[in-house]
């Protein structure tokens, strides 16, 4: 993929990240929790690569991949609860920042650009994950899926985060790996970038989401932070 010309970005007032599949690779621990339930049913473990494609769909997508269950199945609520509880018990074992993301966060902090997290993950999972990775105290703002009455793709969580950081949405940037992330950012009036290194499935068409661009890897953002007049977009 090659860099393309685009509207020049000014230094952002803040940079907000989606969590799973954008800031942090959580697929290994989610897969471990799913495979624990499969083992109880004498089912073979699934590879992380298979579950990685469903993480952006949340529990419904992962339980469908693991057990063929849909949310309207009578056994779904109990299995979902056990899955999430198992995940919470070992939430930051193999999870970690995507390669290159640590350097991005360090660069933002050096430039005194606040960064935060806006995720649909519930707070009772978001907080221990970020604390386990040493990110909770570094993040200037964290908005979870249950912080407000509405979640992405509604723009309210992003607008709330910008307000908390005293940042104009038009001068702020949101990075995410799902269409709802880009839709939410656009509705909030923010610049948006697709995390092309995240949990995109073969069915996803990020080039049709209308984002300002797509990052092939987290480090693609560094060139722009070093040279604010450039654009960090990658041809999707």
Number of C-alpha atoms within 10 A of each C-alpha: 8 9 16 12 12 13 10 12 18 15 18 20 19 23 23 27 24 23 25 24 25 25 24 20 22 23 24 20 22 27 22 23 21 27 20 18 18 16 11 9 10 9 13 11 15 15 12 15 12 14 22 21 20 20 23 23 13 12 21 18 18 24 21 15 17 19 15 11 18 16 14 8 9 10 11 18 13 9 17 18 12 15 21 16 14 18 20 18 13 17 24 19 15 13 19 20 18 18 15 14 20 15 14 18 22 11 16 19 14 10 12 11 16 20 24 24 27 26 25 23 19 13 16 12 16 24 16 18 23 21 13 16 15 11 17 18 9 14 16 18 19 22 25 23 18 15 17 11 8 13 21 20 20 17 21 18 28 30 20 18 22 25 12 13 16 11 17 16 23 15 17 24 25 28 28 30 27 26 21 17 28 27 20 23 31 22 15 22 18 24 21 26 26 29 25 22 17 25 24 21 14 7 7 13 12 21 13 9 18 14 23 20 25 24 24 21 17 23 17 19 20 18 14 18 21 13 13 15 14 16 22 27 24 21 14 17
